[in-house]
Amino acid sequence: QSALTQPASVSGSPGQSITISCTGTNSDVGRYNYVSWYQQHPGKAPKLLISAVSNRPSGVSARFSGSKSGNTASLTISGLQAEDEADYYCSSYTSTNTWVFGGGTKLTVL
Amino acid sequence: QVQLVESGGGVVQPGGSLRLSCAASGFTFSSFGMHWVRQAPGKGLEWVAFIRFDGSDIYYADAVKGRFTISRDNSKKTLYLQMNSLRPEDTAVYYCAKNWEFYYFQYWGQGILVTVSS
């Protein structure tokens, strides 16, 4: 149950687009399309942004999008806004009936 | 609206026990699986345990297997986490989360801090 691999930090200027990668294995990200993404502001609970690799739940901005290729999933945020500054986590269901999260990526809006 | 409220956290000595509760409202609790997820201070999220809507399936992370027990009382709309043989590395904010479509964490509580220290 090793954590999925995410970059520790990314940054971008308002209006720009950024992409956060999430690399797993053939037992999790590569095996299933059960990848999700979460946003967490400091001192707050996480919020579901993306489910099933690329589906946005009702109420989530269209500026957030997800994709997957092989063992790597990605979250793209377009039109960066100051309020997007937060920590982002990916998650995947695994072949051993468990769930695994990525280590988290801190997004800084310059 | 969905509300999940954790309680039961606090400071406990290594080797001790603690039981967390998560009171649910705003949805049909008995129809959804539930998770516990924890976050050590300054660290990332770590999945802990899952229980299906009717308790028929239960899964644990290796780090807590044999020490933690997840359970639920659908009549009380409450999720529990019994934590035994606690270790300093179990120190974390513990969140309960509503499961959605089996694979996702749809709504989260505000979290409750558990500190294991002598």
Contacts between the chains, C-beta under 8 A, distances in Angstrom:
chain1	res1	chain2	res2	distance
A	1	B	61	6.2
A	1	B	62	5.6
A	1	B	63	7.8
A	3	B	44	6.9
A	32	B	103	7.8
A	34	B	103	4.0
A	34	B	104	7.7
A	36	B	103	7.1
A	36	B	104	4.8
A	36	B	105	7.1
A	38	B	45	7.4
A	38	B	105	7.0
A	40	B	45	7.8
A	45	B	95	6.1
A	45	B	108	3.9
A	45	B	109	6.5
A	45	B	110	5.7
A	45	B	111	6.1
A	46	B	45	6.7
A	46	B	95	7.5
A	46	B	105	7.2
A	46	B	108	5.5
A	47	B	108	7.5
A	48	B	100	7.6
A	48	B	104	6.2
A	48	B	105	6.3
A	48	B	106	5.6
A	48	B	107	7.8
A	51	B	100	7.2
A	51	B	101	6.9
A	51	B	103	7.4
A	51	B	104	4.6
A	52	B	101	7.6
A	52	B	103	7.5
A	52	B	104	7.8
A	57	B	106	7.5
A	89	B	44	6.4
A	89	B	45	5.3
A	91	B	45	7.6
A	91	B	47	7.6
A	91	B	104	7.8
A	91	B	105	7.1
A	93	B	102	7.9
A	93	B	103	4.7
A	97	B	59	4.9
A	98	B	47	6.7
A	98	B	59	5.8
A	98	B	60	7.9
A	98	B	61	6.2
A	99	B	35	7.4
A	99	B	47	4.2
A	99	B	50	7.2
A	99	B	103	7.9
A	100	B	47	6.6
A	101	B	37	7.8
A	101	B	44	6.1
A	101	B	45	4.3
A	101	B	46	6.5
A	101	B	47	6.3
A	102	B	44	7.1
A	103	B	44	4.8
A	104	B	44	4.1
A	104	B	45	7.1
